[in-house]
Amino acid sequence: MQLLTEQEKKRIQRYCTYPKIAATALVMSFVACLLMLPLQMINDVAFHQKEFQSAGIYTAIALTAIELVIFCYCALAPRFGMQGKQWKELQSRLAVAQTNKDRSAEVAGVLAAQDALEPACKRVAADDPYESYHDYGYRITGYLLDNDLGAQAAYVYLSFDADGMLTDVDYTSQIDPEASLADNLACSEQDIATLCAPLNGLDISVATPGLLTPCSLSDEFKQAFLAGSLYEEISIKTEDESIKSYYTFDTEPKEEFDKYTHPEISLMLSAKED
C-alpha cells in the first residue's frame, strides 16, 4: 500500500520550505527599506541632486509590500494547512503504518544474541527490542564477570542496525597492573575466546559472516604489547574484504597512572560498508 501520494509528498515539502521562505522575505523587507538611506546619500554626493527621488521610495515600498505578502502567506499556510482534514488524515495513516510495522526480525535477532550470551556471561544488558530503540538500532553488552566483586572487567558489545542486523562486535578485557605483560596478554586472549565462543555460527542476520567466526588478537598486536610497557598505548588497524579490525591497548602515561586508571585491551570488529 502506498503511504504517500505525490501530491502529499509535495505538500510536506512545501510545509517544510515555507518557514525558511517566510524568514527570508521578512529580512528582505527590512533590507529594502534600509537601502533607501545610503542610495539617497550616494545620489546627493555623486550626482548633486538635492531633490528627493520619489521613484526610489515608491519602488522600495512596492518591494516591501510584496515581501510582506510572501512572508504572511508562507508563515500562515503551514499553520492553517496542518489544521485541515487532509493533513490530519495523513498523520493518522502514517501513525498506523509506524505502529503496525513488523519488527519480528529485529526482535528475533536481538533476543537470539542475548539467549546465546547469558550462559557464558555473569550479566547481560540489552536494549528492549519491543520498545522504540529502532531509531538508532539495538545494543547488547555481555559481562564475563561480576565487576561488583572487584574482578577485572571483560565484556563484549554487540551493535545491531535499525533492521536488526549485526554490524559491529567489540571485545574488551581490562588488565591487572600488578601482573606481567605476558600474563595479562594470556588472560585477555582467554577472555576474548570465552566471549567469542557463544557467537560462533549464531543464526542471526549479520552484515558479514566474519563477525560471528572465531577471532583473536593479531600477532602484530601481541608482539607490540609484549615489547611495550604498561604506560604505552597501542593502536593497530587491519582490514580485509569484509571486516575492519582494530586492536588497541588503552592506558595512561606513567606520570598520570594511578589507582583509578583501568588499562584495557580491545578488539573491535566492524563490517565494511558496500
Backbone as CSV, one residue per row, in Angstrom:
resi,resn,N_x,N_y,N_z,CA_x,CA_y,CA_z,C_x,C_y,C_z
1,MET,0.846,-1.195,0.000,0.000,0.000,0.000,0.878,1.240,0.000
2,GLN,0.575,2.197,-0.887,1.351,3.421,-0.959,0.978,4.337,0.198
3,LEU,1.935,4.700,1.022,1.649,5.532,2.180,1.417,6.984,1.795
4,LEU,2.171,7.485,0.827,2.077,8.880,0.430,1.910,8.996,-1.077
5,THR,0.960,9.821,-1.493,0.830,10.133,-2.901,1.835,11.228,-3.247
6,GLU,2.063,11.458,-4.550,2.990,12.505,-4.960,2.517,13.869,-4.480
7,GLN,1.206,14.087,-4.496,0.663,15.363,-4.029,0.941,15.576,-2.541
8,GLU,0.821,14.497,-1.761,1.084,14.592,-0.326,2.565,14.830,-0.043
9,LYS,3.430,14.173,-0.821,4.862,14.405,-0.656,5.214,15.863,-0.927
10,LYS,4.623,16.433,-1.985,4.891,17.827,-2.320,4.357,18.764,-1.235
11,ARG,3.206,18.409,-0.642,2.647,19.237,0.427,3.580,19.262,1.636
12,ILE,4.108,18.117,1.992,5.050,18.044,3.110,6.295,18.875,2.822
13,GLN,6.816,18.770,1.597,7.998,19.549,1.215,7.717,21.048,1.298
14,ARG,6.522,21.448,0.844,6.161,22.876,0.898,6.101,23.353,2.345
15,TYR,5.475,22.572,3.205,5.316,22.982,4.597,6.661,23.048,5.320
16,CYS,7.650,22.285,4.838,8.990,22.366,5.416,9.769,23.563,4.881
17,THR,9.459,23.954,3.641,10.202,25.036,2.988,9.630,26.407,3.308
18,TYR,8.322,26.506,3.463,7.667,27.803,3.662,8.234,28.621,4.821
19,PRO,8.506,28.039,6.004,9.060,28.859,7.090,10.386,29.514,6.736
20,LYS,11.232,28.829,5.970,12.511,29.410,5.556,12.278,30.580,4.602
21,ILE,11.317,30.396,3.676,10.997,31.486,2.737,10.433,32.682,3.485
22,ALA,9.576,32.414,4.469,8.965,33.494,5.246,10.024,34.310,5.970
23,ALA,10.990,33.629,6.578,12.058,34.341,7.296,12.888,35.188,6.350
24,THR,13.191,34.633,5.173,13.977,35.381,4.184,13.224,36.612,3.694
25,ALA,11.926,36.459,3.423,11.121,37.583,2.945,11.027,38.690,3.986
26,LEU,10.910,38.321,5.260,10.835,39.326,6.322,12.135,40.119,6.410
27,VAL,13.248,39.415,6.328,14.548,40.106,6.375,14.705,41.038,5.185
28,MET,14.328,40.576,4.001,14.490,41.386,2.795,13.592,42.613,2.799
29,SER,12.443,42.522,3.471,11.557,43.701,3.533,12.222,44.827,4.317
30,PHE,12.958,44.466,5.393,13.699,45.479,6.143,14.886,45.999,5.335
31,VAL,15.543,45.084,4.631,16.689,45.495,3.825,16.278,46.506,2.762
32,ALA,15.128,46.266,2.114,14.649,47.173,1.058,14.423,48.588,1.594
33,CYS,13.916,48.674,2.825,13.686,49.995,3.423,15.007,50.667,3.807
34,LEU,15.899,49.891,4.403,17.164,50.461,4.869,18.068,50.909,3.730
35,LEU,17.936,50.263,2.563,18.787,50.631,1.431,18.496,52.024,0.902
36,MET,17.303,52.544,1.183,16.948,53.856,0.632,17.854,54.958,1.163
37,LEU,18.266,54.867,2.411,19.097,55.927,3.000,20.471,56.018,2.335
38,PRO,21.250,54.919,2.232,22.556,55.055,1.554,22.429,55.394,0.076
39,LEU,21.368,54.915,-0.593,21.190,55.240,-2.008,20.894,56.728,-2.200
40,GLN,20.091,57.315,-1.285,19.793,58.746,-1.375,21.049,59.575,-1.119
41,MET,21.903,59.091,-0.183,23.153,59.806,0.094,24.087,59.756,-1.114
42,ILE,24.162,58.603,-1.774,25.004,58.479,-2.969,24.494,59.416,-4.065
43,ASN,23.174,59.520,-4.185,22.581,60.407,-5.195,22.944,61.860,-4.922
44,ASP,22.938,62.257,-3.636,23.261,63.639,-3.280,24.728,63.946,-3.524
45,VAL,25.618,63.008,-3.132,27.055,63.266,-3.203,27.590,63.112,-4.622
46,ALA,27.187,62.045,-5.306,27.761,61.741,-6.614,27.118,62.538,-7.747
47,PHE,25.796,62.700,-7.645,25.092,63.340,-8.767,24.589,64.746,-8.426
48,HIS,24.823,65.186,-7.176,24.452,66.541,-6.745,22.978,66.840,-6.997
49,GLN,22.150,65.832,-6.810,20.706,66.038,-6.966,20.103,66.119,-5.568
50,LYS,19.803,67.321,-5.148,19.348,67.540,-3.783,17.883,67.175,-3.591
51,GLU,17.127,67.198,-4.694,15.705,66.920,-4.535,15.484,65.437,-4.219
52,PHE,14.404,65.184,-3.494,14.074,63.818,-3.080,13.575,63.016,-4.282
53,GLN,14.080,61.794,-4.443,13.710,60.937,-5.564,12.510,60.056,-5.169
54,SER,11.360,60.453,-5.579,10.136,59.732,-5.182,10.037,58.362,-5.827
55,ALA,10.632,58.204,-7.018,10.548,56.903,-7.692,11.210,55.808,-6.857
56,GLY,12.308,56.180,-6.215,13.019,55.206,-5.399,12.215,54.750,-4.203
57,ILE,11.576,55.712,-3.518,10.801,55.344,-2.334,9.581,54.519,-2.707
58,TYR,8.970,54.836,-3.846,7.810,54.049,-4.279,8.229,52.615,-4.626
59,THR,9.391,52.499,-5.258,9.890,51.157,-5.583,10.168,50.351,-4.317
60,ALA,10.775,51.015,-3.318,11.077,50.337,-2.053,9.795,49.911,-1.348
61,ILE,8.795,50.799,-1.386,7.513,50.461,-0.748,6.872,49.273,-1.440
62,ALA,6.946,49.269,-2.784,6.339,48.169,-3.535,7.036,46.843,-3.217
63,LEU,8.385,46.874,-3.181,9.141,45.653,-2.869,8.857,45.175,-1.453
64,THR,8.771,46.136,-0.529,8.480,45.764,0.859,7.104,45.140,0.974
65,ALA,6.130,45.706,0.269,4.771,45.172,0.315,4.722,43.750,-0.243
66,ILE,5.421,43.529,-1.358,5.454,42.185,-1.961,6.089,41.185,-0.997
67,GLU,7.189,41.585,-0.382,7.887,40.680,0.527,7.063,40.382,1.776
68,LEU,6.304,41.375,2.249,5.444,41.142,3.409,4.290,40.203,3.067
69,VAL,3.786,40.306,1.842,2.734,39.386,1.396,3.281,37.954,1.353
70,ILE,4.492,37.806,0.809,5.135,36.484,0.763,5.348,35.947,2.174
71,PHE,5.792,36.830,3.077,6.013,36.413,4.462,4.722,35.919,5.104
72,CYS,3.657,36.687,4.958,2.381,36.303,5.578,1.871,34.973,5.023
73,TYR,1.966,34.812,3.702,1.466,33.571,3.091,2.278,32.370,3.565
74,CYS,3.599,32.489,3.501,4.459,31.346,3.849,4.417,31.041,5.339
75,ALA,4.146,32.044,6.164,4.068,31.806,7.600,2.742,31.192,8.004
76,LEU,1.668,31.587,7.315,0.329,31.142,7.719,-0.131,29.869,7.015
77,ALA,0.365,29.637,5.779,-0.096,28.463,5.027,0.144,27.153,5.777
78,PRO,1.351,26.889,6.324,1.538,25.642,7.072,0.687,25.578,8.331
79,ARG,0.538,26.723,9.014,-0.224,26.735,10.263,-1.679,26.330,10.031
80,PHE,-2.310,26.929,9.008,-3.704,26.589,8.735,-3.816,25.246,8.019
81,GLY,-2.832,24.954,7.149,-2.883,23.695,6.423,-2.804,22.480,7.331
82,MET,-2.000,22.589,8.397,-1.841,21.462,9.314,-3.037,21.278,10.239
83,GLN,-3.969,22.206,10.173,-5.204,22.052,10.937,-6.338,21.498,10.084
84,GLY,-6.054,21.305,8.799,-7.077,20.840,7.887,-7.310,19.338,7.951
85,LYS,-8.373,18.903,7.331,-8.772,17.498,7.351,-7.774,16.610,6.627
86,GLN,-7.262,17.058,5.478,-6.332,16.237,4.702,-5.051,15.963,5.474
87,TRP,-4.530,16.977,6.170,-3.286,16.789,6.918,-3.496,15.832,8.104
88,LYS,-4.624,15.947,8.769,-4.901,15.067,9.902,-5.085,13.620,9.442
89,GLU,-5.700,13.431,8.275,-5.833,12.088,7.734,-4.464,11.505,7.384
90,LEU,-3.588,12.352,6.849,-2.231,11.923,6.526,-1.480,11.503,7.791
91,GLN,-1.589,12.296,8.849,-0.949,11.949,10.116,-1.468,10.625,10.654
92,SER,-2.773,10.433,10.555,-3.376,9.202,11.059,-2.871,7.984,10.299
93,ARG,-2.766,8.098,8.964,-2.290,6.968,8.158,-0.845,6.622,8.483
94,LEU,-0.006,7.634,8.625,1.397,7.381,8.924,1.575,6.805,10.317
95,ALA,0.767,7.257,11.275,0.865,6.723,12.635,0.500,5.247,12.662
96,VAL,-0.523,4.871,11.920,-0.937,3.472,11.855,0.152,2.636,11.202
97,ALA,0.764,3.165,10.133,1.804,2.422,9.423,3.009,2.175,10.314
98,GLN,3.390,3.190,11.115,4.536,3.024,12.002,4.229,2.071,13.141
99,THR,3.014,2.121,13.662,2.637,1.252,14.762,2.576,-0.195,14.329
100,ASN,2.129,-0.423,13.098,1.934,-1.788,12.627,3.159,-2.371,11.934
101,LYS,4.279,-1.663,11.937,5.469,-2.172,11.259,5.909,-3.476,11.903
102,ASP,6.159,-4.473,11.085,6.571,-5.780,11.581,8.042,-5.749,11.968
103,ARG,8.331,-5.908,13.259,9.700,-5.891,13.746,10.101,-7.245,14.303
104,SER,9.467,-8.308,13.833,9.775,-9.638,14.341,11.217,-10.039,14.063
105,ALA,11.761,-9.632,12.915,13.144,-9.992,12.593,14.122,-9.334,13.554
106,GLU,13.914,-8.045,13.854,14.785,-7.348,14.784,14.709,-7.964,16.171
107,VAL,13.489,-8.249,16.614,13.292,-8.839,17.934,13.979,-10.200,18.022
108,ALA,13.799,-11.013,16.996,14.390,-12.362,16.997,15.911,-12.306,17.050
109,GLY,16.506,-11.416,16.268,17.955,-11.312,16.228,18.540,-10.868,17.551
110,VAL,17.940,-9.833,18.158,18.447,-9.323,19.424,18.293,-10.348,20.530
111,LEU,17.132,-10.989,20.597,16.903,-11.990,21.636,17.810,-13.200,21.457
112,ALA,18.064,-13.599,20.223,18.937,-14.752,19.978,20.359,-14.461,20.448
113,ALA,20.857,-13.281,20.177,22.207,-12.924,20.612,22.283,-12.816,22.129
114,GLN,21.132,-12.352,22.763,21.095,-12.229,24.212,21.066,-13.639,24.828
115,ASP,20.049,-14.732,24.337,19.935,-16.127,24.816,21.260,-16.826,24.704
116,ALA,22.087,-16.574,23.675,23.457,-17.086,23.375,24.472,-16.645,24.418
117,LEU,24.478,-15.308,24.857,25.498,-14.800,25.766,25.233,-15.138,27.233
118,GLU,23.977,-15.295,27.596,23.667,-15.451,29.017,24.345,-16.651,29.681
119,PRO,24.473,-17.815,29.032,25.151,-18.928,29.713,26.622,-18.661,29.986
120,ALA,27.273,-17.870,29.121,28.712,-17.631,29.276,29.023,-16.411,30.129
121,CYS,28.060,-15.511,30.296,28.296,-14.250,30.991,27.562,-14.204,32.328
122,LYS,28.167,-13.495,33.277,27.525,-13.308,34.559,26.332,-12.358,34.460
123,ARG,26.425,-11.415,33.505,25.347,-10.430,33.349,25.268,-9.990,31.905
124,VAL,24.043,-9.820,31.406,23.820,-9.352,30.044,22.867,-8.166,30.097
125,ALA,23.274,-7.050,29.514,22.423,-5.857,29.423,22.060,-5.638,27.967
126,ALA,20.775,-5.422,27.691,20.337,-5.293,26.298,19.202,-4.296,26.183
127,ASP,19.186,-3.567,25.061,18.021,-2.748,24.731,16.825,-3.668,24.534
128,ASP,15.669,-3.190,24.935,14.457,-3.967,24.733,13.994,-3.784,23.287
129,PRO,14.064,-4.816,22.441,13.704,-4.648,21.027,12.219,-4.384,20.808
130,TYR,11.404,-4.601,21.841,9.975,-4.316,21.704,9.678,-2.833,21.880
131,GLU,10.649,-2.080,22.393,10.460,-0.652,22.591,11.072,0.119,21.425
132,SER,11.070,1.452,21.521,11.412,2.289,20.364,12.903,2.567,20.249
133,TYR,13.752,1.526,20.332,15.181,1.710,20.138,15.565,1.627,18.662
134,HIS,14.590,1.278,17.792,14.923,1.020,16.403,15.366,2.268,15.647
135,ASP,15.193,3.453,16.223,15.650,4.661,15.539,17.161,4.641,15.332
136,TYR,17.903,4.092,16.271,19.350,4.051,16.130,19.891,2.637,16.140
137,GLY,19.048,1.647,16.323,19.488,0.260,16.362,19.358,-0.327,17.754
138,TYR,20.085,-1.389,18.009,19.994,-2.103,19.275,21.396,-2.403,19.795
139,ARG,21.528,-2.461,21.121,22.825,-2.701,21.742,22.699,-3.811,22.779
140,ILE,23.678,-4.717,22.804,23.733,-5.778,23.804,25.147,-5.814,24.377
141,THR,25.257,-5.890,25.701,26.558,-5.999,26.350,26.554,-7.224,27.251
142,GLY,27.515,-8.112,27.036,27.659,-9.295,27.874,28.898,-9.177,28.738
143,TYR,28.716,-9.206,30.078,29.826,-9.065,31.024,30.259,-10.448,31.488
144,LEU,31.530,-10.750,31.254,32.037,-12.078,31.582,32.055,-12.319,33.084
145,LEU,32.406,-11.287,33.861,32.490,-11.413,35.312,31.627,-10.355,35.975
146,ASP,31.304,-10.588,37.251,30.550,-9.618,38.031,31.532,-8.595,38.578
147,ASN,31.562,-7.430,37.969,32.571,-6.438,38.340,32.357,-5.867,39.731
148,ASP,31.163,-6.096,40.297,30.914,-5.622,41.654,31.807,-6.329,42.672
149,LEU,32.358,-7.474,42.301,33.218,-8.227,43.210,34.675,-7.814,43.096
150,GLY,34.954,-6.781,42.316,36.310,-6.270,42.194,37.148,-6.975,41.151
151,ALA,36.556,-7.834,40.345,37.309,-8.550,39.317,37.589,-7.630,38.129
152,GLN,38.601,-8.006,37.349,38.904,-7.237,36.147,37.755,-7.377,35.156
153,ALA,37.304,-6.280,34.586,36.155,-6.303,33.677,36.529,-6.924,32.343
154,ALA,35.621,-7.716,31.820,35.769,-8.264,30.470,34.368,-8.362,29.891
155,TYR,34.170,-7.812,28.699,32.819,-7.796,28.151,32.854,-7.732,26.628
156,VAL,31.721,-8.095,26.029,31.536,-8.000,24.582,30.354,-7.072,24.336
157,TYR,30.485,-6.242,23.318,29.479,-5.222,22.994,29.024,-5.449,21.566
158,LEU,27.746,-5.773,21.392,27.191,-6.054,20.061,26.338,-4.882,19.604
159,SER,26.520,-4.470,18.359,25.738,-3.366,17.797,24.922,-3.875,16.612
160,PHE,23.606,-3.652,16.670,22.691,-4.016,15.587,22.159,-2.738,14.950
161,ASP,21.946,-2.760,13.632,21.384,-1.582,12.977,19.867,-1.574,13.155
162,ALA,19.206,-0.596,12.533,17.766,-0.426,12.720,16.947,-1.596,12.185
163,ASP,17.542,-2.423,11.331,16.842,-3.585,10.789,17.178,-4.873,11.527
164,GLY,17.878,-4.756,12.656,18.208,-5.937,13.435,19.389,-6.721,12.906
165,MET,20.225,-6.104,12.086,21.401,-6.788,11.532,22.641,-6.452,12.356
166,LEU,23.410,-7.465,12.725,24.631,-7.254,13.487,25.678,-6.591,12.596
167,THR,26.224,-5.459,13.053,27.186,-4.694,12.248,28.548,-4.550,12.920
168,ASP,28.600,-4.615,14.260,29.855,-4.424,14.977,29.902,-5.339,16.198
169,VAL,31.105,-5.851,16.488,31.340,-6.644,17.699,32.622,-6.131,18.342
170,ASP,32.527,-5.721,19.610,33.682,-5.181,20.328,33.960,-6.031,21.566
171,TYR,35.196,-6.508,21.678,35.631,-7.269,22.846,36.591,-6.409,23.659
172,THR,36.401,-6.379,24.984,37.272,-5.593,25.851,37.649,-6.408,27.084
173,SER,38.923,-6.330,27.463,39.421,-7.026,28.648,40.354,-6.106,29.413
174,GLN,39.996,-5.792,30.662,40.884,-4.981,31.494,42.070,-5.830,31.957
175,ILE,43.187,-5.159,32.155,44.379,-5.889,32.594,44.714,-5.547,34.041
176,ASP,45.515,-6.372,34.648,45.939,-6.199,36.040,47.301,-5.511,36.061
177,PRO,47.393,-4.273,36.544,48.683,-3.561,36.564,49.744,-4.275,37.391
178,GLU,49.319,-5.151,38.297,50.281,-5.852,39.143,50.859,-7.096,38.464
179,ALA,50.218,-7.562,37.403,50.684,-8.767,36.714,51.632,-8.405,35.589
180,SER,52.347,-9.388,35.077,53.279,-9.159,33.976,52.521,-8.943,32.674
181,LEU,53.195,-8.361,31.676,52.570,-8.153,30.378,52.167,-9.484,29.749
182,ALA,53.014,-10.500,29.896,52.716,-11.815,29.314,51.481,-12.430,29.946
183,ASP,51.371,-12.331,31.289,50.199,-12.885,31.974,48.925,-12.128,31.580
184,ASN,49.054,-10.819,31.476,47.887,-10.018,31.078,47.444,-10.345,29.664
185,LEU,48.397,-10.525,28.765,48.063,-10.865,27.389,47.361,-12.219,27.328
186,ALA,47.863,-13.178,28.061,47.246,-14.502,28.073,45.833,-14.449,28.638
187,CYS,45.648,-13.655,29.688,44.318,-13.507,30.292,43.342,-12.847,29.322
188,SER,43.800,-11.812,28.624,42.931,-11.124,27.664,42.550,-12.037,26.506
189,GLU,43.510,-12.835,26.044,43.209,-13.775,24.971,42.162,-14.786,25.412
190,GLN,42.257,-15.232,26.657,41.278,-16.180,27.172,39.904,-15.526,27.312
191,ASP,39.875,-14.274,27.791,38.598,-13.550,27.915,37.907,-13.413,26.562
192,ILE,38.669,-13.002,25.549,38.095,-12.812,24.218,37.600,-14.130,23.647
193,ALA,38.359,-15.200,23.843,37.944,-16.512,23.341,36.658,-16.967,24.015
194,THR,36.535,-16.745,25.323,35.334,-17.146,26.061,34.118,-16.356,25.607
195,LEU,34.297,-15.044,25.379,33.179,-14.193,24.941,32.807,-14.455,23.484
196,CYS,33.790,-14.859,22.690,33.560,-15.103,21.265,32.839,-16.424,21.023
197,ALA,33.111,-17.412,21.864,32.597,-18.770,21.631,31.078,-18.837,21.462
198,PRO,30.264,-18.170,22.288,28.807,-18.283,22.132,28.275,-17.706,20.825
199,LEU,29.056,-16.834,20.189,28.593,-16.168,18.973,28.924,-16.954,17.709
200,ASN,29.831,-17.906,17.807,30.277,-18.641,16.624,29.113,-19.373,15.959
201,GLY,28.824,-18.994,14.706,27.775,-19.658,13.947,26.369,-19.335,14.398
202,LEU,26.189,-18.302,15.210,24.852,-17.934,15.681,23.950,-17.590,14.499
203,ASP,22.739,-18.104,14.509,21.814,-17.933,13.385,21.046,-16.617,13.530
204,ILE,21.699,-15.519,13.176,21.062,-14.207,13.187,21.468,-13.464,11.924
205,SER,20.765,-12.365,11.647,21.109,-11.531,10.496,22.407,-10.796,10.796
206,VAL,23.366,-10.897,9.881,24.685,-10.316,10.124,25.195,-9.638,8.855
207,ALA,25.864,-8.491,9.034,26.342,-7.730,7.884,27.400,-8.492,7.106
208,THR,28.213,-9.275,7.801,29.211,-10.132,7.158,29.482,-11.312,8.081
209,PRO,29.572,-12.522,7.546,29.726,-13.713,8.390,30.955,-13.669,9.300
210,GLY,31.974,-12.930,8.926,33.194,-12.884,9.722,33.002,-12.357,11.127
211,LEU,31.908,-11.638,11.364,31.647,-11.122,12.702,31.311,-12.231,13.690
212,LEU,30.900,-13.386,13.179,30.487,-14.492,14.043,31.427,-15.684,13.958
213,THR,32.627,-15.482,13.456,33.615,-16.558,13.390,34.629,-16.380,14.512
214,PRO,35.365,-17.426,14.887,36.359,-17.306,15.961,37.356,-16.186,15.666
215,CYS,37.682,-15.414,16.680,38.589,-14.294,16.496,39.605,-14.267,17.628
216,SER,40.706,-13.570,17.389,41.762,-13.467,18.394,42.602,-12.238,18.091
217,LEU,43.463,-11.887,19.026,44.362,-10.759,18.836,45.395,-11.096,17.772
218,SER,45.759,-10.125,16.962,46.715,-10.360,15.881,48.129,-10.532,16.431
219,ASP,48.964,-11.217,15.673,50.356,-11.402,16.075,51.074,-10.057,16.182
220,GLU,50.750,-9.141,15.269,51.383,-7.817,15.302,51.073,-7.098,16.614
221,PHE,49.811,-7.174,17.036,49.440,-6.515,18.290,50.138,-7.183,19.477
222,LYS,50.133,-8.513,19.514,50.737,-9.225,20.646,52.229,-8.903,20.760
223,GLN,52.921,-8.839,19.643,54.354,-8.509,19.674,54.571,-7.081,20.177
224,ALA,53.718,-6.157,19.705,53.847,-4.761,20.137,53.545,-4.631,21.625
225,PHE,52.556,-5.364,22.116,52.188,-5.294,23.523,53.317,-5.823,24.407
226,LEU,53.867,-6.960,24.054,54.939,-7.559,24.858,56.228,-6.738,24.804
227,ALA,56.428,-6.021,23.701,57.635,-5.207,23.563,57.473,-3.823,24.180
228,GLY,56.252,-3.483,24.568,55.989,-2.159,25.135,56.023,-2.163,26.646
229,SER,55.183,-1.296,27.235,55.117,-1.201,28.691,53.684,-0.941,29.110
230,LEU,53.472,-0.926,30.418,52.141,-0.695,30.966,51.626,0.706,30.650
231,TYR,52.526,1.626,30.262,52.157,3.025,30.102,52.161,3.494,28.636
232,GLU,52.304,2.560,27.704,52.354,2.925,26.288,51.117,2.411,25.557
233,GLU,50.369,3.329,24.941,49.171,2.942,24.196,49.552,2.287,22.870
234,ILE,48.658,1.416,22.393,48.870,0.732,21.108,47.578,0.822,20.314
235,SER,47.681,1.076,19.023,46.516,1.099,18.146,46.923,0.566,16.780
236,ILE,46.336,-0.542,16.387,46.649,-1.182,15.108,45.345,-1.458,14.369
237,LYS,45.314,-1.111,13.093,44.133,-1.336,12.267,44.485,-2.244,11.104
238,THR,43.645,-3.235,10.866,43.783,-4.092,9.689,42.413,-4.237,9.048
239,GLU,42.382,-4.677,7.810,41.101,-4.908,7.150,41.265,-5.896,6.019
240,ASP,40.165,-6.618,5.757,40.125,-7.495,4.604,38.950,-7.090,3.735
241,GLU,38.431,-7.978,2.936,37.367,-7.606,2.005,36.068,-7.240,2.698
242,SER,35.839,-7.745,3.898,34.538,-7.540,4.531,34.580,-6.934,5.928
243,ILE,35.740,-6.963,6.601,35.799,-6.541,8.001,36.984,-5.605,8.242
244,LYS,36.731,-4.586,9.057,37.802,-3.747,9.584,38.038,-4.163,11.033
245,SER,39.296,-4.405,11.397,39.645,-4.846,12.746,40.531,-3.802,13.412
246,TYR,40.225,-3.502,14.662,41.003,-2.540,15.430,41.503,-3.225,16.704
247,TYR,42.811,-3.211,16.905,43.426,-3.792,18.092,44.024,-2.645,18.897
248,THR,43.579,-2.464,20.134,44.043,-1.317,20.905,44.410,-1.706,22.335
249,PHE,45.322,-0.955,22.887,45.640,-1.021,24.310,45.534,0.399,24.837
250,ASP,44.539,0.637,25.691,44.296,1.967,26.245,44.846,2.037,27.660
251,THR,45.652,3.054,27.920,46.257,3.219,29.230,46.547,4.691,29.459
252,GLU,47.338,5.012,30.481,47.737,6.381,30.782,49.264,6.453,30.879
253,PRO,49.850,7.627,30.600,51.299,7.778,30.792,51.664,7.534,32.264
254,LYS,52.906,7.186,32.498,53.345,6.814,33.846,53.065,7.911,34.861
255,GLU,53.262,9.167,34.466,53.069,10.272,35.410,51.589,10.499,35.751
256,GLU,50.685,9.981,34.931,49.250,10.134,35.185,48.600,8.838,35.659
257,PHE,49.350,7.772,35.702,48.808,6.463,36.065,48.596,6.405,37.579
258,ASP,47.357,6.050,37.990,47.069,5.920,39.419,46.066,4.798,39.629
259,LYS,45.525,4.706,40.821,44.630,3.595,41.152,43.294,3.662,40.407
260,TYR,42.983,4.820,39.831,41.733,4.966,39.086,41.911,4.657,37.597
261,THR,43.130,4.370,37.192,43.398,4.024,35.801,43.069,2.554,35.574
262,HIS,42.327,2.272,34.503,41.933,0.891,34.191,42.385,0.555,32.772
263,PRO,43.625,0.145,32.608,44.104,-0.210,31.263,43.301,-1.369,30.695
264,GLU,43.101,-1.358,29.382,42.315,-2.429,28.784,42.755,-2.699,27.356
265,ILE,42.623,-3.966,26.998,42.902,-4.425,25.637,41.568,-4.614,24.939
266,SER,41.465,-4.123,23.707,40.203,-4.222,22.971,40.431,-4.748,21.562
267,LEU,39.473,-5.523,21.114,39.407,-5.984,19.724,38.059,-5.570,19.185
268,MET,38.063,-4.695,18.192,36.820,-4.175,17.624,36.699,-4.611,16.166
269,LEU,35.588,-5.272,15.867,35.322,-5.754,14.520,34.134,-4.997,13.942
270,SER,34.307,-4.455,12.747,33.255,-3.661,12.111,33.079,-4.079,10.661
271,ALA,31.846,-4.333,10.260,31.577,-4.714,8.883,31.825,-3.523,7.957
272,LYS,32.507,-3.757,6.855,32.772,-2.702,5.892,31.503,-2.392,5.110
273,GLU,31.256,-1.121,4.878,30.091,-0.702,4.120,30.353,-0.919,2.634
274,ASP,29.287,-1.298,1.924,29.415,-1.506,0.482,29.643,-0.192,-0.241
